[in-house]
């Protein structure tokens, strides 16, 4: 029941109840923390600053007052194979921290990337996403049901990015898609070029609108034979 608990060098097995309202911090490049229980904290943060935080099968972070935060080039959070991490809290990835999903990540709140990498190798979901920079990659699907703001950063890997709500393509930073298929509902493209590499297919689904307000910007077939498939309505407005 922490107010603040910091894991330094060593390997730790967390098998009891995690409650309280402070911070649980992994903060040493050689630390490995195996989390095998639900986090029922009423506030605070679970933070990976350095080292490795492993989420084992059927783990949940259940309070909407807690933030899962990944920060630092030497920080990794791994959702292990056969694990389903259910997150009802905001997730923030800072700096060059990495989140590797080999099982399944189910987030009913926001996912914010201000750096680092999200590698999704098991089908995973979130509600809202804000990608300021960093890389979305992996061999499986990442599905956002709410608002997805693509401000900067790359989409790579053999999986797919799926937006069933609204995708906002915004800010002047150019954006790149390599190998990763994209499926969208409502799209609002207001700024930047989009570079598509290899045999990427971007499908905009029927009954939805792909609106472009950006002037002087392009969706570029940089390599291979990428496709934009418009099954809905395409609208170009002044802007």
N, C-alpha and C positions, 0 to 999 in steps of 0.2 A: 504494500500500500504506500507508494512513494509520494513524497513531496517532490524531491529530486533524487534520481538515481543515475549515476554515471558508470558505464562499463568501460574499463580500460583494458590493458593487455590481458589476453587469455580467452578461453572458450567457456561460455556460460549456457546453462540449460534453464530456461524460465518455464516452470511447470505449475506454479501456484497462481493464485488470483492476482491480477494487476488492477488495482483501483487507485483512488486518490485524485489529486488535481495538479500535480507538478509536472516535471519533465523526466522522461526516460531517455537517456542519451547514450549512444554508442560513439565513443570518442577516442579510439586508438586504432592505428592502421593494422595492428595485429589482433584486434578483438573480433571474436565471432560470437554473436548472440543468437541462440536458437529459441525462438518464441513459439511455445507449444500450447498457449492458453489464450482465451479471449482477453482483450484489453477493455475493461469496463470503467476506465477513468472518467471522472466527471468534468475534467478540464485539463488544460496544459497541452503538451506536445510529446509525441514520440519522434525523436530526432536521430538520424544517422549522420554524424559529422565525419567520422572516419570508420574504417572497418566494415564488417558485414553483419547485416540483420536478416536472418532467415525466418520467413514465415512458413510454418509447417501446416499440414492439412487441417481444414475446417477452423481456421483462425478468423476472428472478427474483431474489428475495432468499432465499438457500438455507440459511442456517444458523439453527438453532433457538436460537442464543445471541444473536441480534441482534434489537433492537426497532426498528420503524418508528414514529416518534413525530411527531405533528403538533401544534404548540402555537402559540398566539398568533393574534390576530385578523387578522393580515396574512400568515398562512401558508396555502398551498394546495399540495396534492399532486394532480396530474392524471394519471390513467391514460388515455392518449390513445386516440382511435378506432383500431381495428384492433390495439390492444395488449392482450396477455394478461399481466397481472402475477400471477405465481405467488409467493405469500408463505408460507414455512414458518416464519414468526416471528410473535410477538405484534405486533399493531398497536394503538397507543394514540392516540386523538385527544383533545387537551386544549383547554381554553379555547374560542376561537371559530375554531379551525383547520378548514379544509374539505378533504374528499377528494371529488374529482369523478371518477367512473368512466364514461368514454365508451366504453371497450373492455370489458375483463372483469377482475375481481379474484377470484382464487382463493386463499383463505386456509385453510391446514390447521391453524392455531392459533387463538388467541383474538383477538377484535376488541373493544376497550374504548372506549367513548365517555364522556368526562367533560365534554363540551361540543362545540361545532362542528357540522358538518353532514357527513353521508355522502349524496352524491347518486349514485344508481346508475342509469345509463342504458344499461348493458349487463349481461346476466345474470351474477350474481356470487354467490359462496358463502363461507361460513366454517364453522368447527366450533362454537366457543362464542362468545357475545356477551354483553357486559355494558353496558347502556345506562343510565348514571346521569342523563344529561340530553342535550341536543342534539336534532337532527332527522335522521330517516331519511327520505329522499325520492328522487325520480327516477321515470323512466318504465319501469324494468325490474325484474326480480325480485332479491330479496335472500334467499338461502336459508341457514338455519342447521341443521346436522345434529345438533348436540349440545345443550347447555343454553343457552337464551337467557333472560337476566334483564332484564326490562323494569321498571326502577325508576322512571324518569321520562323525559320527552321525548315528542316528537310523531312520528307516522308520517303522511307526506303524499305527494303525487304520484300519478301514474296507474299506477305499477307495482304490485308485490305484495310482501308480506312472507310468507315461508314458513318455518315451523318444523317440521322432520320429526323432531325429538327432543322436548325438553321446553321449553315456554314457561312461565316463572314471572312472573306479574303481581304485583308486590310493592311495598312502601313506600307511604306515605300520599299521595304526590304523584299528583294526577289525571293521566290520560293521554288523548290525543286522537288519533283516526284520521280523516284527511280524504282522501277520494277513493281511498285505497290499499286494495286487497283483501288479505285475510289468510287464510292456510291453515295450520292447525295440526294436530299429532298430540296429544300429551299436553299438557294445560293445567292449571296450578295457580294459581288466582286467590285471593290471600290478603288483598289490601288495595286501596284506592283506587277511585274511579269511572272508568269508561271512556266517553268521549264519541265517538260515531260520526257523521260528517258526510257529507252527500250520499249517493250510492248505493253505499256501501261494503257488501261482502259478506264476512263472516267465516265460513269453513267449517271445521268440525272434522271430521276424516276418520273413516271407519268403522274400527271396531276399536280406537278410542282413547277416553280418558276426559277429560272437561272437569270438573275438580273445583273447587268454590267453597267456600272456608272463610271468606270475608269476609262479615261481617254489616253491614247498613246501607249497603251500597254498591250502585251501579247501573251497568248498561250502558245508556247514554242515547242515544236517537235524536235527536240535537240538530238535524239538518236533513236534508232529503231523505227517502229511503226506504231506510235501511240495513237489513241483514238479518244475523241469526245463524242459520246452518244447522248443525244438530247431526246429523251422520250417525253419530256414535259414541254414547257414554254420558255423560249429564249427572248429576253427583253433587253434592248440597249437603250439607256436613257442618257440625257445630257448630264455631264458632270466633269 
